[in-house]
Amino acid sequence: MSRVCHTCGKGPGTGNSVSHANNKTRRRWLPNLQTVKIVDEHGERRRVRVCTRCISAGKIAKAPPVTVQG
């Protein structure tokens, strides 16, 4: 599973780690992705990875919990 937000498409950022001696090595900033259950456009429950910014902004509709009867 890739490190990309299902809603906004946000992915890893790249750049350099810079030490006190000004040595530069490549590094990545990963988005804060959480696995959530949603109801897709076909009415099916799915697990997707969504960034916390999209979750707090309400851009996704979480699936209601499944109740077991019987």
C-alpha positions as a Markdown table, in Angstrom:
| # | Residue | x | y | z |
|---|---|---|---|---|
| 1 | Met | 0.0 | 0.0 | 0.0 |
| 2 | Ser | 1.5 | 3.3 | -1.0 |
| 3 | Arg | 2.0 | 6.3 | 1.3 |
| 4 | Val | -0.5 | 8.5 | -0.5 |
| 5 | Cys | -3.7 | 10.1 | 0.8 |
| 6 | His | -6.8 | 8.6 | -0.8 |
| 7 | Thr | -8.6 | 12.0 | -0.8 |
| 8 | Cys | -6.1 | 14.7 | -1.6 |
| 9 | Gly | -3.2 | 12.7 | -3.0 |
| 10 | Lys | -0.7 | 14.1 | -0.6 |
| 11 | Gly | 2.5 | 12.0 | -0.6 |
| 12 | Pro | 6.0 | 12.1 | 0.8 |
| 13 | Gly | 8.1 | 15.2 | 0.5 |
| 14 | Thr | 11.8 | 15.0 | -0.1 |
| 15 | Gly | 14.8 | 17.2 | 0.9 |
| 16 | Asn | 18.0 | 17.2 | 2.8 |
| 17 | Ser | 19.0 | 16.6 | 6.4 |
| 18 | Val | 21.6 | 19.2 | 7.2 |
| 19 | Ser | 24.0 | 18.5 | 10.0 |
| 20 | His | 25.8 | 21.1 | 12.2 |
| 21 | Ala | 28.8 | 20.6 | 9.9 |
| 22 | Asn | 26.6 | 21.4 | 6.9 |
| 23 | Asn | 26.7 | 17.8 | 5.6 |
| 24 | Lys | 23.7 | 17.0 | 3.5 |
| 25 | Thr | 22.0 | 13.7 | 3.2 |
| 26 | Arg | 18.6 | 12.9 | 1.5 |
| 27 | Arg | 15.6 | 12.4 | 3.7 |
| 28 | Arg | 11.8 | 12.1 | 3.4 |
| 29 | Trp | 8.9 | 13.8 | 5.2 |
| 30 | Leu | 6.0 | 11.3 | 5.3 |
| 31 | Pro | 2.4 | 12.4 | 5.6 |
| 32 | Asn | 0.4 | 11.5 | 8.7 |
| 33 | Leu | -1.8 | 8.8 | 7.2 |
| 34 | Gln | -4.4 | 6.9 | 9.1 |
| 35 | Thr | -6.3 | 3.8 | 8.0 |
| 36 | Val | -10.1 | 4.5 | 8.2 |
| 37 | Lys | -13.2 | 2.6 | 7.0 |
| 38 | Ile | -15.3 | 4.6 | 4.6 |
| 39 | Val | -18.4 | 4.0 | 2.5 |
| 40 | Asp | -17.5 | 4.5 | -1.2 |
| 41 | Glu | -19.6 | 5.7 | -4.0 |
| 42 | His | -21.0 | 2.2 | -4.6 |
| 43 | Gly | -22.2 | 1.9 | -1.0 |
| 44 | Glu | -19.4 | -0.6 | -0.1 |
| 45 | Arg | -17.3 | -0.4 | 3.0 |
| 46 | Arg | -13.6 | 0.0 | 2.3 |
| 47 | Arg | -10.4 | 0.6 | 4.2 |
| 48 | Val | -8.3 | 3.5 | 2.9 |
| 49 | Arg | -5.4 | 5.6 | 4.0 |
| 50 | Val | -6.3 | 9.2 | 4.6 |
| 51 | Cys | -4.2 | 12.1 | 5.9 |
| 52 | Thr | -5.3 | 13.6 | 9.2 |
| 53 | Arg | -5.9 | 17.0 | 7.6 |
| 54 | Cys | -8.6 | 15.4 | 5.4 |
| 55 | Ile | -10.1 | 13.6 | 8.4 |
| 56 | Ser | -10.4 | 16.7 | 10.6 |
| 57 | Ala | -11.7 | 18.8 | 7.7 |
| 58 | Gly | -14.5 | 16.3 | 7.2 |
| 59 | Lys | -13.6 | 15.5 | 3.6 |
| 60 | Ile | -14.4 | 11.8 | 4.1 |
| 61 | Ala | -17.5 | 10.1 | 5.6 |
| 62 | Lys | -16.5 | 7.4 | 8.0 |
| 63 | Ala | -18.5 | 4.2 | 7.8 |
| 64 | Pro | -20.9 | 3.5 | 10.7 |
| 65 | Pro | -20.0 | 0.6 | 12.9 |
| 66 | Val | -21.4 | -2.8 | 12.0 |
| 67 | Thr | -23.9 | -4.1 | 14.5 |
| 68 | Val | -24.2 | -7.8 | 14.9 |
| 69 | Gln | -27.7 | -9.0 | 15.6 |
| 70 | Gly | -28.7 | -12.4 | 16.8 |
